[in-house]
Amino acid sequence: MSVSVSKKLLLCLLSSALLTVTAQVGPIRVYGLITQSVSLAPTEHLAQPVEEVTWHYISNGTRYRLADYRNQRLSIRHSQFSQRLDADNSGTRLWIRELRSEDTGSYTAAIVLQGTAQTVDLSFTLTVYEPVPTPDIKMEVEQISPDWCNFTLHCSAPTNPSALSYSWMYRHKGRYQPYPNGTTIRVSLQPESWDGEYLCLVQNPADQKNASISTKKVCPAPRFTKDIADKSCQIKLYMYLPILTALSVSVAALIIVTRTKTE
């Protein structure tokens, strides 16, 4: 009776250990960059020592034997990955070096645990992306006045790899303000914000690049604003100068007349 209970307890414990790993089977999504490296590994710790691991690669519906890990040694079975695979953590983590676009696909690992006849199966989806090019920002000034600076910013990449997304940030005095995603934004700033900076972030799941532009290149500098104010004052002075001149002449004539009568 006690032996039966012990077997049930052992099976329960083993089942718990297996569930700890299989609960995270998704497949696990992995993103890589051409010429770089990635690793495929379980996100949870394996409770039992590993006896062996068999890796498979699935591309365009065809399943290939990728590699075997036994006796602390990795044997590569697919010529596409020759000299580009490594393994550690008893073969449960597979490293792929010098990534190529054709490496995109599904990967599976059949992990045999020591002392059991059961296998833990893991699956991964790898997507390999091209590097993101450095973006370029173009501006179109719409209106500039002493009180407002209105302009449009357009962000673009010299080449257009797949899955690119665009987002904007405004940085002013160490603070960041996000803008809605998109290649183009329209901006209206008051003078107190004319010393900020706009950043365009271009990214895919594996890489990102950014470019920035200072609002000082678009909006007038304080000196320019002062010049506008000075010109405004000059215009007002030209308007009131004839009146002031006439008033001065009248006052002078009144003084002369007064002195003449006194004499």
Backbone hydrogen bonds, N-H to C=O, Kabsch-Sander energy under -0.5 kcal/mol:
donor,donor_aa,acceptor,acceptor_aa,energy
5,V,1,M,-1.9
6,S,2,S,-2.4
7,K,3,V,-2.4
8,K,4,S,-2.2
9,L,5,V,-2.6
10,L,6,S,-2.7
11,L,7,K,-2.7
12,C,8,K,-2.1
13,L,9,L,-2.4
14,L,10,L,-2.6
15,S,11,L,-2.4
16,S,12,C,-2.1
17,A,13,L,-2.1
18,L,14,L,-2.4
19,L,15,S,-2.6
20,T,16,S,-1.8
21,V,17,A,-0.9
21,V,18,L,-0.6
22,T,18,L,-2.9
23,A,19,L,-2.0
24,Q,21,V,-1.4
25,V,22,T,-1.4
26,G,123,S,-0.5
28,I,123,S,-2.5
30,V,125,T,-3.0
32,G,127,T,-2.6
34,I,129,Y,-2.4
35,T,99,L,-2.3
36,Q,33,L,-2.6
38,V,96,I,-1.8
40,L,94,L,-2.8
41,A,39,S,-0.6
51,E,112,V,-3.2
52,E,112,V,-1.3
53,V,69,Y,-1.8
54,T,110,A,-1.9
55,W,67,A,-3.3
56,H,108,T,-2.4
57,Y,64,Y,-2.5
58,I,106,S,-3.3
59,S,57,Y,-0.5
59,S,62,T,-2.4
62,T,59,S,-2.0
64,Y,57,Y,-3.4
66,L,55,W,-2.1
66,L,64,Y,-0.7
67,A,55,W,-1.5
68,D,75,S,-2.2
69,Y,53,V,-2.9
70,R,68,D,-0.5
70,R,73,R,-2.2
71,N,51,E,-0.5
73,R,70,R,-1.2
75,S,68,D,-3.1
75,S,73,R,-0.5
76,I,74,L,-0.5
77,R,66,L,-3.3
78,H,66,L,-1.1
81,F,78,H,-1.3
82,S,79,S,-1.6
84,R,81,F,-2.3
86,D,95,W,-1.8
88,D,93,R,-1.9
92,T,89,N,-1.6
93,R,88,D,-1.9
94,L,40,L,-2.6
94,L,92,T,-0.5
95,W,86,D,-3.4
96,I,38,V,-2.6
97,R,84,R,-2.8
97,R,95,W,-0.5
99,L,36,Q,-2.6
103,D,100,R,-1.6
104,T,101,S,-1.5
105,G,126,L,-2.1
106,S,58,I,-2.3
107,Y,124,F,-2.6
108,T,56,H,-2.0
109,A,122,L,-2.5
110,A,54,T,-2.7
111,I,109,A,-0.7
111,I,120,V,-3.2
112,V,52,E,-2.8
112,V,110,A,-0.6
113,L,111,I,-0.6
113,L,118,Q,-1.1
114,Q,49,P,-2.8
116,T,113,L,-1.5
120,V,111,I,-3.1
121,D,119,T,-0.6
122,L,109,A,-2.4
124,F,107,Y,-3.1
125,T,28,I,-2.7
126,L,105,G,-2.8
126,L,124,F,-0.5
127,T,30,V,-2.1
129,Y,32,G,-2.9
129,Y,127,T,-0.5
136,D,156,S,-3.1
138,K,154,H,-2.8
140,E,152,T,-2.4
142,E,150,N,-2.4
143,Q,150,N,-1.9
145,S,148,W,-2.8
149,C,189,L,-2.1
150,N,143,Q,-3.3
151,F,187,V,-2.2
152,T,140,E,-2.2
153,L,185,I,-2.6
154,H,138,K,-2.9
155,C,183,T,-3.2
156,S,136,D,-2.1
164,L,161,P,-0.6
165,S,203,Q,-2.3
167,S,201,L,-1.8
168,W,179,Y,-0.6
169,M,199,L,-2.1
170,Y,177,Q,-2.5
171,R,169,M,-0.5
171,R,197,E,-3.4
172,H,170,Y,-0.5
172,H,175,R,-2.5
175,R,172,H,-1.5
177,Q,170,Y,-2.3
179,Y,168,W,-2.0
182,G,166,Y,-1.1
185,I,153,L,-2.3
187,V,151,F,-3.2
189,L,149,C,-2.2
193,S,190,Q,-2.6
194,W,191,P,-1.8
196,G,193,S,-0.9
197,E,171,R,-2.0
198,Y,213,I,-2.8
199,L,169,M,-3.0
200,C,211,A,-3.0
201,L,167,S,-3.0
201,L,199,L,-0.5
202,V,200,C,-0.5
202,V,209,K,-3.0
203,Q,165,S,-2.0
204,N,207,D,-2.6
207,D,204,N,-0.7
209,K,202,V,-2.8
211,A,200,C,-1.8
213,I,198,Y,-2.2
215,T,196,G,-2.1
217,K,214,S,-1.5
218,V,215,T,-1.2
219,C,215,T,-3.6
225,T,221,A,-2.3
226,K,222,P,-2.4
227,D,223,R,-2.4
228,I,224,F,-2.1
229,A,225,T,-2.3
230,D,226,K,-3.0
231,K,227,D,-2.8
232,S,228,I,-2.2
233,C,229,A,-2.2
234,Q,230,D,-2.5
235,I,231,K,-2.6
236,K,232,S,-2.2
237,L,233,C,-2.5
238,Y,234,Q,-2.6
239,M,235,I,-1.6
240,Y,236,K,-2.1
241,L,237,L,-1.8
244,L,240,Y,-2.5
245,T,241,L,-2.8
246,A,242,P,-2.5
247,L,243,I,-2.4
248,S,244,L,-2.3
249,V,245,T,-2.5
250,S,246,A,-2.2
251,V,247,L,-2.2
252,A,248,S,-2.6
253,A,249,V,-2.6
254,L,250,S,-2.2
255,I,251,V,-2.1
256,I,252,A,-2.1
257,V,253,A,-2.4
258,T,254,L,-2.2
259,R,255,I,-2.2
260,T,256,I,-2.2
261,K,257,V,-2.0
262,T,258,T,-1.8
263,E,259,R,-1.9
